[in-house]
Amino acid sequence: MSPRPDKSKERKVQILDAAANVFEEKGIQKTRMDDIVEKSGLSKGTLYWYFKSKDEIILGIFDNFISKEIKELETLVSSDESSSARISTYTERIILDMIKLLRFPSISFEFLSIAFRSKYIQKAFKRFLADHMEILVPIIQQGVESGEFKEIDATEAAIAIGAVFEGTIALWVYDKNLIDTERHVRSGIKFLVDGFKL
């Protein structure tokens, strides 16, 4: 008799997809766990088996949208490519995450508002930022040491790159007709990296 397939990953995806849809419809604050149970088609016991609270579901969605590729991105630090080429690869991969996130714009910005009030969610955002700094800072520093980039502070430069992503998304919220998130992130990063070069 063959072993039963592991359904845990499938169930988690089912719950997170249902939660993302309910959050988009009702807002994170107004959504109850019962709403997610109803949308997912699973029992309340099954939901609580995988996620003990709404905060855990929020973090699960956040990880799904943004943090999945961190291990793959870490390989850029040891790549033989130039620093500017690696920053370009990094940019393209983060743009893919950004596109997924912007399919649910109200969730994206409610995440931020919740982060101001919830230490639990703040911790996740802090981890996310630290993970990305651990990738970008060494890449930029290697560019300085190789002579590709001028003498710049790698941490300050990495924060500026992050600000291009976050700032472009904020501008997109203000005026979706003016801002093309993919194009303006690429051009903003290019302006920065060109300024890093000797």
N, C-alpha and C positions, 0 to 999 in steps of 0.2 A: 504494500500500500504506500503510495507516494505521500510525502509530508504535505500538510496543508500550507498554502501560500501565506506569506506574511502580509496581512492587510493593514498593518499599522501606518505605513507611509501613505497608502491610498486614503485611509480614513482622515489622517491629518490634513492632506491636501483638500479633501472634501469639506472639512470643517472650515479651513482657512478661506477657501473659495466662497463658501456660503457667507462667512463673516464679512469678507470684503464687500460682497454685494449688499448685505444688510447695512453695513456701515455707510456705504455710498448712498443708499436710499434714505436712511433715517438719521445718519450722523452717529459718530462713535458714542457720544454721551447719552443719547436717547435709546441706543440699542440695549436690549436685555439679553441675557444668555438664552432665555426661552425663544427669542426671535431667531437666534442662530440655530437652535435645535430644530425649529420649524423649517427654516430654509434648507438646512442640511439633509433633512429626512432621517436623521439618526435619533437615537434615544438620548434623553438627558444624561443618563448614566454613562453612555459612550462619550458624549462631549466632555464630561468632567473627568473621565479616565485619561483623556489626552491633554486637556487644558483645564487647570484648576480655577482660572479667573479670566475675566475679560482682558486684563493687562497681559496675561500670557498669550492670549490670542492676538492682541495688538503686536506684541513682539514677534510672534510667529509670522504675521503678515509682513512686518518690517523686514525680517530676515529673508523672507521669500522674495520680496521686491529688490532688496538692495545688497544684502550681505552674502549671498550664495557664492559669488565668484571670487571671494577674497583669496582663497588658496591659489587659484589660478593666477590672480594678479600678483601674488607674492613672487612668482617665478620671474617676473620682470626685473626684480632687484639684481638677480645674478645673470641676466641675459648679456650677450656680447654686443648687442645693438647700441647705437649712440643713445645718450640720455634723452635727446629730443625725440628720437624715434620711439623710445619706450613710453615717453609721456603721451605721444600721439596714440599709441596702442591702448594705454590706460584710458585716455579720453574716450576712445570709441567704445570700449567695454562699459564704461560708466554711463555713456549715452544710452546704451541698450537698457540698462537698469532704469534710467530716468524715463525712458519711453513707457516702460511697464508701469512705473509709479504714476505717471501723468494720465494713465487710463482711469485712475481713481483720484481726481484732483482734490475732492473735499477730504478724503482720507489723508492725503499727503499733508495738508495744512492743519488738519485736526491733530495729527501726530505731533506737530510742532507746538500747538497750543497746550496739549496734554503734557508735553515734556517740561513746560514751565512749572507745572503743578505736581508732577509725579516723579519722585526720586527714582522709582523703578524704571520708568521710561527714559529718564535722563541718563541713567547708567548705561542703557543700550545705545543711546546716541553717542555717549562719551566713548564707548568701546568701538563703535563704528568709525568715529573720527580718529581714534588712536590707531586702528588697523590701517586706515588709509595713509596716515602720516608715516607709519612704519614702512610703507611702500614708496611714497613719493620723496621723503627726505633723503634716503640713501641714493636714489636715482639722481636727484638734483646734485647732491654732494659729489657723486662720482663724475658728473658733468663738470663741476668746478675743478676737481682734482685732475681731470684729463685735459683741461684747457679748452673744452668745448664751450663752457659757460664762464662768464666773468666772476670775480669774487663777490658772491652774493650769499646771504644767509639762507641756507637750504630750508630751514623751518619756516621762515617768513615767506619764502617763495611757494612752499607747499600750501600754506594757508591761503595765499593769493589764488592758487589754482582751485582750491575748494570753494573760495568765494565766488569764482566765476560760475561754477555749477549752481550754487545756492542762489546767487543773485539773479542769474538768468531765469531760473524757475520763478522767482518772486516777480520779476518784470513780466513774465508770461501771464501771471495771474492778473496783473494790472491791465495788460493790453495784449490779448491773444492775436489780434490782427497785426500788430507791430512786431511782436517777438516770435521768431522761429527758433524754438529751443535748441534743436540740433545744430542749425547753422550758426547761431550766435554763441553757443558754447564752443564750437570748433574755432570760430574766429577769435573769440576772447582768449582761449588758451594759446592760439597761434601768436597773438599780439604779445602775450606774456612771455612765451618761450623765445620769441624773436628778441625780446628785450633782455633775456638772460644771456644771449650769445655775445661773444667778443666781437 
